[in-house]
Amino acid sequence: MEVAKAGRWLSFFVIALIVITLIVGGCDKASPPAEEEEEEEEEEVAPPVTIAIKSFAFNPRSITVKKGTTIRWSQQDSVTHTVTSTSSPPGVEFDSGNLRQGETFDYTFTVAGTYEYRCQIHTPPVTGKIIVSE
């Protein structure tokens, strides 16, 4: 009788081990890796176009970009400057406030048109122009 009980326990143990192996092994294959789950295309964002503020000038002084472009002004002068719109499409204005050396100001142009800007601190004015195309 003892041999029969031992045989039953051994059979139960083997079956339980197979079931657990199938469950644990099946979990691995049922869920794809996280990388595969996110198959959505990520929209590529272009890096900002940089305009340097240096030697009392915007460089480049005039630039043409596509709608959706971000411009980054990089203030490299030892004196404070601003980047302030003076002429732009209706309802669109920007102003960096005071920028000290080493600071930057980013603005994304979402409306096509011609944008003129200047430093409000200095006379004669430090000026620039951005043309935004469709």
C-alpha positions as CSV (number, residue, x, y, z in Angstrom):
1,M,0.0,0.0,0.0
2,E,2.8,2.4,0.8
3,V,4.2,1.9,-2.7
4,A,0.8,2.8,-4.3
5,K,0.6,6.0,-2.2
6,A,4.1,6.9,-3.1
7,G,3.3,6.3,-6.8
8,R,0.2,8.5,-6.6
9,W,2.2,11.4,-4.9
10,L,4.9,11.0,-7.6
11,S,2.3,11.2,-10.4
12,F,0.6,14.2,-8.7
13,F,4.0,15.9,-8.3
14,V,5.0,15.3,-12.0
15,I,1.6,16.6,-13.3
16,A,1.8,19.7,-11.0
17,L,5.3,20.4,-12.3
18,I,4.2,20.1,-15.9
19,V,1.2,22.4,-15.3
20,I,3.4,25.0,-13.6
21,T,6.0,24.8,-16.3
22,L,3.4,25.3,-19.0
23,I,1.8,28.3,-17.2
24,V,5.1,30.0,-16.5
25,G,6.5,29.2,-19.9
26,G,3.3,30.3,-21.7
27,C,3.4,33.7,-19.9
28,D,6.6,34.5,-21.6
29,K,5.2,33.9,-25.1
30,A,1.8,35.3,-24.5
31,S,3.0,38.9,-23.9
32,P,5.2,40.5,-26.5
33,P,8.1,42.5,-25.1
34,A,7.3,46.1,-24.2
35,E,9.2,47.4,-27.2
36,E,6.9,45.5,-29.6
37,E,3.8,46.7,-27.9
38,E,4.6,50.3,-28.8
39,E,4.5,50.2,-32.5
40,E,3.1,53.8,-32.8
41,E,5.3,55.9,-35.0
42,E,7.0,58.6,-33.0
43,E,6.9,62.0,-34.7
44,E,10.4,63.2,-35.4
45,V,11.0,66.6,-34.0
46,A,13.7,68.6,-35.8
47,P,16.3,70.3,-33.6
48,P,15.9,74.1,-33.2
49,V,17.5,76.4,-35.8
50,T,19.9,78.6,-33.9
51,I,20.4,82.4,-34.3
52,A,23.3,83.8,-32.4
53,I,23.2,87.1,-30.7
54,K,26.7,88.3,-30.9
55,S,28.6,91.6,-31.4
56,F,25.3,93.5,-31.3
57,A,23.8,91.5,-34.2
58,F,21.5,88.6,-34.9
59,N,23.4,86.0,-37.0
60,P,21.9,85.2,-39.4
61,R,20.1,88.5,-39.6
62,S,17.4,87.0,-42.0
63,I,16.4,83.4,-42.4
64,T,13.6,81.4,-44.1
65,V,12.1,78.4,-42.4
66,K,9.1,76.0,-42.7
67,K,6.0,76.4,-40.6
68,G,6.5,74.4,-37.3
69,T,10.2,75.3,-37.0
70,T,11.6,76.3,-33.6
71,I,14.1,79.1,-33.6
72,R,16.5,79.2,-30.7
73,W,18.3,82.6,-30.1
74,S,21.5,82.0,-28.2
75,Q,22.7,85.2,-26.4
76,Q,26.5,85.3,-26.6
77,D,27.1,89.0,-26.0
78,S,28.4,90.3,-22.6
79,V,25.5,92.8,-22.5
80,T,21.8,92.1,-22.1
81,H,19.6,91.8,-25.2
82,T,15.9,91.0,-26.0
83,V,14.3,89.3,-28.9
84,T,11.0,91.2,-29.5
85,S,8.7,91.0,-32.5
86,T,7.9,94.3,-34.2
87,S,6.0,93.2,-37.2
88,S,4.3,89.8,-37.6
89,P,1.1,88.1,-38.8
90,P,-2.0,89.3,-36.9
91,G,-2.2,88.0,-33.4
92,V,1.3,86.6,-33.3
93,E,3.9,88.3,-31.1
94,F,6.9,87.1,-29.1
95,D,9.2,88.6,-26.5
96,S,12.1,86.9,-24.8
97,G,12.4,89.4,-22.0
98,N,16.0,90.2,-20.9
99,L,18.5,87.6,-22.0
100,R,21.9,87.6,-20.3
101,Q,25.0,86.0,-21.8
102,G,24.6,82.2,-22.1
103,E,20.8,82.3,-22.0
104,T,18.6,81.1,-24.8
105,F,15.1,81.9,-26.0
106,D,13.0,79.4,-28.1
107,Y,9.9,80.2,-30.2
108,T,8.1,77.8,-32.6
109,F,6.6,79.5,-35.7
110,T,3.2,77.9,-36.4
111,V,1.8,80.6,-38.7
112,A,3.3,81.4,-42.1
113,G,4.4,85.0,-42.8
114,T,7.2,87.5,-42.3
115,Y,8.3,88.2,-38.8
116,E,10.6,91.2,-38.0
117,Y,12.1,91.5,-34.6
118,R,14.6,93.6,-32.7
119,C,16.4,94.1,-29.4
120,Q,14.4,96.7,-27.4
121,I,17.3,97.7,-25.3
122,H,19.8,99.1,-27.9
123,T,19.7,102.1,-30.3
124,P,20.4,101.9,-33.2
125,P,18.3,98.8,-33.0
126,V,19.7,95.3,-33.5
127,T,17.2,93.8,-36.0
128,G,16.4,90.5,-37.7
129,K,13.8,88.9,-39.9
130,I,12.3,85.4,-40.2
131,I,10.2,84.3,-43.2
132,V,8.0,81.3,-42.4
133,S,6.8,79.3,-45.4
134,E,4.1,76.7,-45.6
